Amino acid sequence: MKHITIIVPDGEGNNLSSIVGAYKIFTRANAYWKETGRRELYKIELAGISKKVDFYEGLFTVTPHTNITAITKTNLIIIPSLNHNYQNAVKRNQLLIDWVQQQYKQGAEIASICTGAFMLAASGLLDGKNCSTHWAAADSFRTIFPKVNLQPDKLITDENGIYTNGGAYSFLNLVIYLVEKYFDRQTAIFCSKVFQIEMDRNRQSAFIIFKGQKLHGDEMVQQAQAYMEGKLDEKISVEHLSSRFAVGRRNFDRRFIKATGNTPVEYLQRVKIEAAKKALETSRKTINEVMYDVGYSDVKAFREVFRKITGMSPLEYRRRYNKEAVI
C-alpha cells in the first residue's frame, strides 16, 4: 500500500484546519475508492517529531499517528500552514525539514499549504522553482528566500513533484487537485461535491490586497514607489521616473525589479488596479469614472490590465464585491 504523510509541525499558533481538512478529504477519497469495488490505495498518517502538539493556546491538541523516524518511505508529504513567526517555526522544525528533504531525494512528492511554503523553501527544494504562498506573506517570503520564483497570483504550482498553494482555505482546492492526481478525476469530482469545493480553481488574484513590496533597503526605489502611489490619476512614464531620480533607465529597471519583484510598469499597474478595486468595492462610480481616477483613458487597456491582475473584468469584480452598487 502506498503512503500519504501529513506532517504536524511543532510550535504554537500553527494552522490546524489545513491538517484536519487534508486528512478528512484524503480519507474520504480512500473510502470512495473502496466503495467503488477497488482496494484501498493509501495509508494516510499524521506524523511529527512530538507525541502531541497543542493548537490555539491548548484549546485543541493533535496526537500524530507516528514519529517521522518510523516512516522510511512515503509517496506524498503534506506540509500544513505555519504560524506567522515563520523564522521561529522553521528553526523549531529543522528535523522535519531534513526529513522532507531526504524523502524527496527518495522519490516522495511534496505539497505545501499556504505558509507551509516557508518550511519547504528552508529545505532548499524550492530554489530556482516556482512557488505560491498566501499573498499577505509574499514580501516576507521574497526577503527570506530570494532564490525562489514566487508566484503569489497562482493558487497552485506544480513542478518536479513539488506542489504549493496560495493560502488560507484555498488549500481545499490544492487537496482536490492532489486527489485527482493520486486517485482519479472521478474521485476528485466526488470529493468536490461531498465537501462542496470548486474544481479547477487556479488563481488567488481576486483575493490579493496589494500593499506594495516595501521590505527592501533601496531608498531610491522606495521614493519611486511613494511617487507612483501619490499620483495614481496621472500617466507616469518610466523614463520620467528614472530621470526624476537621476538614474539611467536600464539601471532603474534593474534596481526596481531586484527590490520589488516587479518591473516599474507592473508595479504601477498593480498600484492603480488596487485603487480601482477599492473604488469598485465601496463606491457607486461607473467603470469609466473609476478608470479615469486611476489614470487610464482607454477602456480596452484598463479592462485588459484589470483582468490580467485580478483574473476577472471590472464589472465581474463589482458584482462579486459590491452588491449595493449592482442593485
N, C-alpha and C positions, 0 to 999 in steps of 0.2 A: 504494500500500500504506500502511495506517495504521501508527502508530508507538507502541511502548511503551518508555519510558526508565526504567531502574533506576539511580538515581544512586549514586555511590561517594564518600561524603564523605571529606575529609582528616581525619587525626587518629588517633593510637594508641588502641587499645582499642575501636574501633567493632566492630559485630557483623557478622561475615562470613556467618553462617548465613542471615540474612534476605536477603542479596544472592543467595547461591547458590540458596537454596530458591525464591525468586521467579523467578529466571532459569530454573531447571530446570522448574518447573511450567508457566510460560507457554510455554516452548519445546516442551514435550510437548503442550500444548493445540494449538499451531500445527501440530505434526506430525500429531496426530489429525485435525485439520480437513482436512489434505491427504489423509490415508489414506482418508477417507470421501468422496473424489472432489471436494473443493472447493479453490479457490485459497487459498494461504497468506494469512492475514489480516493479520498484523502483522510488522513488522521490530522485533526485540527487541534493545535495545542497552544496555550498561553505559556510563554517561557520568560524567565527573568534571571536576575542574579541574587534576588532576595526571596525569602519564603512568603512574605506578604508585603504589599505596597499600599500605603494609605493615599486616598484622594480627597480633595476638598476638606482639609483640616480634620481628617479622620472620619468624616461622615460616611464614606464608602471605603471598603478595603477589597483589594484583589489578591487572591491567592493563586499564583501561577501553577499550572499543572506540573511543571518541571523546571529544573535549572538548565540553563543553556548548555552547561557542560555535559549533560546527559544526551544531548542531540548531536550526533556525529555528522548526520547528513539531512538536509531538508530541501524541499523544492522551491518554496516561496516563503519569503520573510516579509511581514508587515511591520513597519515602524510607525507607531502612532504619533499623534501630535504632542509636543512638549509644552512645558510652561514657558513664560515669556522671558525668563532668565536663561537665555539659550546657552551662553558660555558655561554657566554653572551646571546646567543639565548635561552638557557634553562631557564636562570633567567628571561628573558623578557616574557616568555610564561608559567609561572607556573600555571596560571588559566586554560590554555588549557590542561596542563599535568594532573592537578587534575580532570578535566572533562573527559579526556580519561580514566583515572584510574577508575572513577566511572561508566562510560559506560561499561567498560569491566566486572566489577562486576555484571552489569545488563544483561549481555549476549551478548554485542556487540563484534564483531571481529575487530582486529586492523591490519593495514598494514602500515609499514614504508618504505619510499622510500629513498635509499641512506643514507645520513647523518641525515635524519629524525629519524634514529635509536637512536641518542643521546637523542632526546626528549622522545622517547618511553622508553629507558633504565632509564631515570631520574624518570619515574613513578614507577620503581621497578618491573614492569610486566615482564621484561626480566631476572630477577635474576634466575640463575640455568637453563636457557633455551638457545637453540641455536639461533644465530643471525648472519646476514651478514650486511655489510655496504661497502662503497667504499673502495677498497684496500688501497688507499692513506691515509685514515683516521683511519686505523686499529690500529696503535700504540697508537694514542691519545685515541681511544675508550677503548683499553685494560687498559690503565693507569687510566682512569676515572671510568670505570665500570668493576672492576676485577671479580665480581660475575657472569658476563655474559659469556657464552661459545661462543666466537666469532669464526665464520667460514668464513673467508674472501675469501676462494676459491669458496664458493657457491654463485650462482646468486640469489637463492630464498630459504628461510627457511619457514617451515610450521609446527607450533607446538602449540597445545592447542588454536586454534583460533587466533594465532598471526603470521603474515607473515612479513618477512623482505626481503630486496633486496640489491644486490651488489652496484650498483651506476650508476651515470650519466644517459645516455639514455637507459640503460638496464632496467630502471623502466617500459618501454613499455612491456617487457617480463612478468614482475610481473602483470601488469594490464590485459594482455591477460590471464594469469593464473587465475586471480580472476574472469574474465568474464566467464571462463569455470566453475568455482566453483559456481558462483552466478546466472548464466543463464544456459547454457549447452555447450557441445562440439561444436555443430553446430554453435552456435552464436560466440564462440571463433574463430572458423575457418574463419567465415565470416569476423570478425573484423581483424584477422591477414592478410587476403587478401586485405581488403579495406585500411588498414594502412600500409601494407607491412612490417609486423613484423614477425620474425621467431617464429614458435611454438616450445614448448618443449625445449627451451634452458635453461640449469640449472647450468652452471658454468661460472665464470668470470676468471678462472685460466689463460687463454691465455693472458689476458689483464694486469695481475699483473706485476708491476715493483718492484722486491724485493729489498728493501734498507736495510733490517736488522732491527730488533726491538732494538732500541738504547735508548729509553726513559725510562730507568730504572736506579737505582742508584748502581747497583752491579759492582764495579770496576773490580773484578776478571773475571766476565762474559764478560765485555766489552773488556778486554785484550784477552780473549779466542776468542771472535768474530773477533777481529783485526788479531789475529794469523791465524785463518781459512781463512779469506779473503785475506791474504797476501801469502798464499801457495795453491792456487787453483789447481796447477798442480801436487800436491803431494797427496798421500794417507795418511790421518791422522786418527789414531785410537783415540777413546775417552779415552782409557787407557793412551795413550801418553799425551793427553791434561790434564787429571786430575793430572798425576804425574808431568807434567811441572809446574802446578800451585800449587803443594803440597796440593792437596785436594783429599780426598777419592772418588772413582768412584761414589758411591751412593749419596754422598753429592754434588758432582759436577753436576750430572744429576738433582738433586732436585733444586739446585740454578739456573741452566740454564733454566729449564722449567718454574720456577717461574718468571724469568726475561724476557724471550722472548716468552713464549707460545709454544716453540718447544723443542724437545729433541735435544741434541748436534748433533746427526746423522741427524735428519730432517733439522736442521739449515744448516749444512754443505752441504746437498743435495740441498737445496734451493739456497745457495750462488753459488754453482757450476753450477746449471742449469740456473741461471740468467746470468752468464757469457757465458754459451753456447748459450743462446737465443740471446744475443748481437752479438756474433760471427756469428750466423746463419742469423741475420738481416743485417749485414754490410759487411760481407766478402764472398769470393768465396771458402773458405776452405771446404773440404769434411766433411761429417758427422764424419768419423773416425778421421780426424785431430782435429776437434772441441772436440771430445770425449777425445782424448789424452791430449789436452790443459787443460782440467778441471779435469784431474787426474783419468779418467776411462780407463780401458784396455779391459773390457768385453762389447761388443756391446749390447748384450741382456740386461745386467744390466742397461747400460746407457739409452737404449730405454724405459725400464720399469719405471725408475725413472723420466725420462723426461715426459712420458705420465701421470704418477701419478700427477706431479706438474702442467703441462700445459693443460692436457686434450687432447693432440694430440701427434703424433710422431714427431721426429726431422725433418723428410722430409716434413710432412704436415705443420709444423711451418715455415720452409724455404719457401715453396710455397706461403704461405699466406703473409709473411712479407719481402721477398727479391726477387722481380721479376727479378732483374738483374742476380742473381745467377742461377735462374731457366732457363733463356734464354741462 
